[in-house]
Amino acid sequence: MNLYEKAKEIVHIYKSNPKIDTVFIGGSVSRNWQDAYSDIEIFVFWREAPTAEERKNPITLLGGEIIDFFPYEDEEWSETYMTQGIKLEISNFLTETINKVIEDVLRSFDTSPEKQCLLAAIHDGVSLSDDSVMEILKKRVSSYPAELCIAMVKENLYMGTKWNNREALLHRKDWLMLYQTITEVQTNLMHILFGLNHQFIHHPSFKWQRQTLESMHIIPKDIADRFESIFLQEPKIAVKQLDVIIKDVYGLIQQTLPQMDVSKIIEKSLFLRPFNQQI
């Protein structure tokens, strides 16, 4: 089944409620990244708070079977349901809340992945008819502040003391802690790359990582393959490869943001806990 065509049908059903400011397709379908495991993500921005009945009405019209139906929490109402063998995830927000989140990110340079995900959803979202509200929102998120780029780099520049202990973790075969550390470092690097490329984070855990990296221009050579191989190689090789990637990303920072003096933090990140030869 064509998920995009199905999503269009669903959006039209939601648009019939006069309390809704805008409805659009998000997630992998909006970016044309969907595969056989994809669901449909729909974002609904309300002028005033929806009732449970208003949220359930489209599900009834679609003959849907509710999987989850959450109350208002963290400034969102959300529900998940199945219809015609397709899973739908609906995210409901007040338009007022969305405008505040946009201000937080674009004016206060908030690096929160959760907030950036909403801006990314708007940036890449697909609205299926003339929609003045969506047009305004898209225009607002069309530019990425240089200050946000700098904040993203500064916040994620230091790779942490656990990375300084990488050789010790290898020697001790502390695999769980080692791979947690590798994941944390790769997460930092992804945050930096999002900042350098002036892209809003679209998923807090970087789902669709390869497709995301392929959409970027300021990246180390073959980075998607190299990131992937980190988790597939023998651990000692993986650690060495990640060390090289870190240095490559630091090089990109120095090229892209020459006004930032990051030399001391780079030295601190690349520090290696010494081996005690007397033991």
Protein Blocks (a to p, Z undefined) as FASTA:
>chain_A
ZZklmmmmmmmmmmmpmkbmbdcdehjllnopacfkbccddddddfbdcdfklmmmmmmm
nopacfbdcddeehiacddddeehiacddddddfklmmmmmmmmmmnopabfklmmmmmm
mmmpccfbdcfklmmmmmmmmpccfklmmmmmmmmmpgbjklmmmmmmmmnopmklmmmm
mmmmmmmmmmmmmmmnopacfbfnlpaklmmmmmpmbdcehklmmmmmmmmmcfklmmmm
mmmmmmmmmmmmmmmmmmbccklmmmmmmpccdddfkZZ
